[in-house]
Amino acid sequence: MKLHALQNLDRGDRDLRDARQLAAHLGIRDAAALHELYLSVYDEAPSDEASLRFRSVLRESPQ
């Protein structure tokens, strides 16, 4: 799992999978908690575009 995946969710399935694993590992279940994690790691708020992608992180992975 890479924290950097939170910034690169548009680069493909691997970053999305890494971000999902990180959120699950930390028990993050909503966008507000994911936003706070991003802020604590990068010391800046995520861009609007990144924030919109957080929903994809919180969705269940397709089977």
C-alpha positions as CSV (number, residue, x, y, z in Angstrom):
1,M,0.0,0.0,0.0
2,K,1.2,3.4,-0.9
3,L,0.0,6.7,0.6
4,H,1.0,8.2,-2.7
5,A,-1.9,6.3,-4.2
6,L,-4.3,8.9,-2.7
7,Q,-2.8,11.5,-5.1
8,N,-2.7,9.3,-8.1
9,L,-6.1,7.7,-8.3
10,D,-6.4,8.6,-12.0
11,R,-3.4,6.5,-12.9
12,G,-5.2,3.2,-13.0
13,D,-6.4,0.2,-11.1
14,R,-3.3,-0.3,-9.0
15,D,-3.4,3.1,-7.3
16,L,-7.2,2.7,-6.7
17,R,-6.6,-0.8,-5.2
18,D,-3.8,0.6,-3.0
19,A,-6.0,3.4,-1.8
20,R,-8.8,1.0,-1.1
21,Q,-6.5,-1.3,0.9
22,L,-5.2,1.7,2.9
23,A,-8.7,2.9,3.7
24,A,-9.8,-0.5,4.7
25,H,-6.7,-1.1,6.9
26,L,-7.3,2.2,8.7
27,G,-11.1,1.6,9.0
28,I,-12.0,4.6,6.9
29,R,-15.6,4.4,5.8
30,D,-16.5,7.9,4.6
31,A,-15.1,10.7,2.5
32,A,-14.6,13.1,5.4
33,A,-12.2,10.6,7.1
34,L,-10.4,10.1,3.8
35,H,-10.1,13.8,3.4
36,E,-8.6,14.1,6.9
37,L,-6.1,11.4,6.1
38,Y,-5.0,13.1,3.0
39,L,-4.6,16.4,4.8
40,S,-2.5,14.8,7.6
41,V,-0.2,13.1,5.1
42,Y,0.3,15.9,2.5
43,D,-0.3,18.9,4.8
44,E,-2.7,20.4,2.3
45,A,-6.3,19.8,1.3
46,P,-6.8,17.5,-1.7
47,S,-7.8,19.1,-4.9
48,D,-11.5,19.1,-5.8
49,E,-10.7,16.5,-8.5
50,A,-9.0,14.2,-6.0
51,S,-11.8,14.7,-3.5
52,L,-14.3,13.6,-6.1
53,R,-12.3,10.4,-6.7
54,F,-12.5,9.5,-3.0
55,R,-15.9,8.0,-3.6
56,S,-14.3,5.4,-5.9
57,V,-12.0,4.5,-3.0
58,L,-14.9,3.9,-0.7
59,R,-16.9,1.7,-3.1
60,E,-16.6,-2.0,-3.0
61,S,-14.2,-3.5,-5.5
62,P,-16.0,-5.2,-8.4
63,Q,-15.9,-9.0,-8.1
